[in-house]
Amino acid sequence: MSSHTRLTTLIVAGITVVLAAAIALTTLALSRPKEASRPDPVAATVPVALKAEGLPKDFSIGVVLTLGQSGEPGSEYNRAAQGAIVAAQRFAQGGAAVALSAQNDRGTEDGARAAVRALAEQGASGVIVATAGAQARAAAKTAEELGLPVILPYAEPSDPAQATWTTGPSGASVAAGLRTALDGKNRVLLVGDGGEVPASVGISQTLNLDGFDDVTGLAQEAAIQTGAQLRPPAEDAPAGAGSTRVAEPADAVVVSAATPQRLARLVQALQSRDVSVPVVIPDGATAPAFASTLAELDGAASGQLVSVAPAGGDATALQQDAQGRGMSAFLSAVRLASGDPKVQNLTGDAPFSADAWAADARSHDAVVALVRAAASAGSGEPSKVGAALRAMSFGPGDGLAGPELDFSRSAALTAEAIPVYASPQDLGLRPPDEAAPRLVWVPAPANP
């Protein structure tokens, strides 16, 4: 089969999948507030192939990753960052070559500095820091010192320079979204394992893992405090004493942990003790590592789980608006890239298809932004790319899959974080993968 015939077949198959998914998703019945109609300047469809006239030859973007298979902080975004591959493939289809070069920061600040320096020596026009924590901030600072424009999709830089941007939600936005998720809850229990929770959130009681022998003991006490379990009588209680229920049980649980993997362990433990109140997770739950770890532990992706994120997940492809069409085009590109065995992941050691279930819009949109800036500048010189990007903003019509981005400010994301709800529904918008976890975040819980 020729490459043209294969591409045509994949596109037809993709359209069929989308139509089937749209029919299936009528059962999901997401509750969305009605919005007033407004002009929509984006075409009825957003093309999969993206053009970038004026993009210089040999244009390259560096990507900093934290590699590891043991839950190293920052490594939770390795699979999400494969969205960068999707963007490069879309531009290739439109006739613009975009080279991606990845460097491992080894999970350390020194490693992050070395990774950025290596990318600068390779001639990268800009850098995407696809990790989090201290090493992400170190990478951003080094890029600033070297004059490289840098985008952080998953972290906030400290004291960002003019050519440093984050495209994730701000801490203030996450705190506001968390308060919305807990609206009406008066007795909030915090269950923690090294994570942080915004100070503005009212917490009535805190249970930390370091105060228990193991996660099972922590989950049992959380179940008692929420009324899901009775407290057994004390060892020195009088004969015949029965189990008791707490007088004022918690009406919600906030779960926080240092990594998504540890977060998933806490959530699964709470589920195993039948905790039935809303379990709200302010950070880490939307990372692919949370979904995969929860699935490995046989945890459930139910509407009881609530996280906080901007509305930019797969479910937005179902919306009849510009953002919906942008996300739909992105997911079509994910399917096309997954169907081509020649397309490799960022590190070139595995096919892209292995990570297609997790490739996200944030890393994709970071590539789109840097490419658009270089094309506008007509140069791959880092200072010119950064200067051009600083005067630009983008939306679905420019090829974004997620919310609009305004690079005239260091916090480029224009959308606010909102409560999102876990669902095991297979939307059918990504390539079939039996090994992929079944968890998607939707902006409203499904009706019972």
ABEGO torsion letter per residue (X at the ends): XBAAAAAAAAAAAAAAAAAAAAAAAAAAGBBBBBBBBBBBABBABBBABBBBBGBBBGBBBBBBBBBEAAGBBGAAAAAAAAAAAAAAAAAAAAGBBBBBBBBBAGGBAAAAAAAAAAAAAAGBABBBBBBBEAAAAAAAAAAAAAGBBBBBAABBBBGBBAABBBABBBAAAAAAAAAAAABGBABBBBBBBGBBBBAABBBABBBBAAABABAAAAAAAAAAAAGABBBBBBAABBBGBBBBBBABBBABBBBBBABAAAAAAAAAAAAAAGBABBBBBABGAABAAAAAAAAAAGBBBBAABBBBBBBABAAAAABBBAAAAAAAAAAAAAAAAAABAABBBAAGABBAAAAAAABBAAAAAAAAAAAAAAAAAGBABAAAAAAAAAABBBBAAAGBABBBBBAABABABABBBBBBBBBABBAGABBBBAABBBBBBBABBBBX
